[in-house]
Amino acid sequence: MRYDSHKAGNSNLLKDYRQAASGEDCQAICQQEVGCACFTHRISTGHCWLMTACETPDADERYISGPVACRSEERRVGKECRS
């Protein structure tokens, strides 16, 4: 899944990406940045986009995206939060 900041409902926190080795690393960076609510990580390049809003997803196997943290009733299963 990908959150494209050019689509309504998706908004970048920063003007540029951070570098991350994995979706999990990108999520950890998001957790350390004030105002980060969600992230989108491009697997092939390591680009980690920190975002304040992620409301309009696109199916895209090249990306891993998710919330700043799994909710308490969810648990991490592979690369996703699941109930």
N, C-alpha and C positions, 0 to 999 in steps of 0.2 A: 504494500500500500504506500502511496505517496500523497503528501499534502503540498500542492503547488501554490506558492504565495501569490501567484497572479490570479488565482480563483477567489471569488467572494467567500468569506468565512475563514480564510487561511491568512495568517499574518506572521511575518518573520519578526523575531525579537531583535536581531542584529542585522547589519547591512551585509555581512559576509558570513561564510560558513566557518566552522571549526573543523579540525581534522580528527577523525576517530577510526580506530581499527575495526570496530563492529557496531551493530545496533545497540548492544548492551553498553558499550563504552560511550556512545552518543547519548543514551539515556542518562548515564552517570554524569556526563557534562551538563546536561539539562538540569539535573537535580542540584547542581552547584551554582547555577546562574539565576539570580533573582528575576522573577517575572516569566521564567520559562514554564510553559504549560504542557508542551508536547515537542516532538522532534521528528525529523525526516532524515534518514541516513542513506546515501547512495553507496551501495555495496562496492562497486568497482573502483570508485575514486576515493572513498573514505570521507566524502563531504558530509558534514553533520550540520544540518540547519536547525537552529533553535527557534522555537515559535511561541507566540503568545496565544494563538488560536488555531485549531485544526478541526474544521467543521465540514470541509468538502473533500473527501478522499477520492483518489483515482486508483484503480487496480493497476499495479506496476510491480512486477517481480524483481526489478532492479533496485528496489528500495525496501527498507525496514523503517516503519514509523510507529509511534505510540505515544502514550501519555507520559508525563514526567515520572510517574510511578504507578504501579498497579494498585487499584483500590484494595482495601483491606479484605474484601470478600473474594478477591481474585488471587490467582497465583500465576507465576510465570511458567508457561509450558513452551519449551523451545524458545521461539522468538516473539511470542505473543502473550498478552495477559488474558487469562480465561477464568470463567466462573467455575 
